[in-house]
Amino acid sequence: VHPLYLSQAVNACPGDDVTFTMWSAFDPLYMINGSGWVSILTPMGDREVAAQHAASRRERAGEPVVVDDDGDF
C-alpha cells in the first residue's frame, strides 16, 4: 500500500469511472479505500471490486474487516 493522499473527497461505486486530483501520481491504476487513502493495485475483476467496497462500508460502520489469505474480504 502506497499512501498517496487524495486532495479532494471522492465518492465512487464499483464500475464508476473516477477522476480525482492526486498530490503525486505515477501509476494510473488506483483503488480508493474507505479511509480516503489510495492503494496502488493491479486491475481487479468485479467480484474483487465489490468485496473491496463491502469491506470499506463495514469499516466505516465500525464493524470488523477480515482479510483472508487470498487478499479477499
Secondary structure as the mmCIF struct_conf table of DSSP 4:
data_model
#
loop_
_struct_conf.conf_type_id
_struct_conf.id
_struct_conf.beg_label_comp_id
_struct_conf.beg_label_asym_id
_struct_conf.beg_label_seq_id
_struct_conf.end_label_comp_id
_struct_conf.end_label_asym_id
_struct_conf.end_label_seq_id
STRN STRN1 LEU A 4 TYR A 5
STRN STRN2 LEU A 6 LEU A 6
BEND BEND1 SER A 7 GLN A 8
TURN_TY1_P TURN_TY1_P1 PRO A 14 GLY A 15
STRN STRN3 MET A 22 MET A 22
BEND BEND2 TRP A 23 TRP A 23
BEND BEND3 PHE A 26 PHE A 26
BEND BEND4 PRO A 28 PRO A 28
STRN STRN4 TYR A 30 ILE A 32
TURN_TY1_P TURN_TY1_P2 GLY A 34 SER A 35
BEND BEND5 GLY A 36 GLY A 36
STRN STRN5 TRP A 37 ILE A 40
HELX_RH_AL_P HELX_RH_AL_P1 ASP A 46 ARG A 60
TURN_TY1_P TURN_TY1_P3 ALA A 61 GLY A 62
TURN_TY1_P TURN_TY1_P4 ASP A 69 ASP A 70
BEND BEND6 GLY A 71 GLY A 71
#
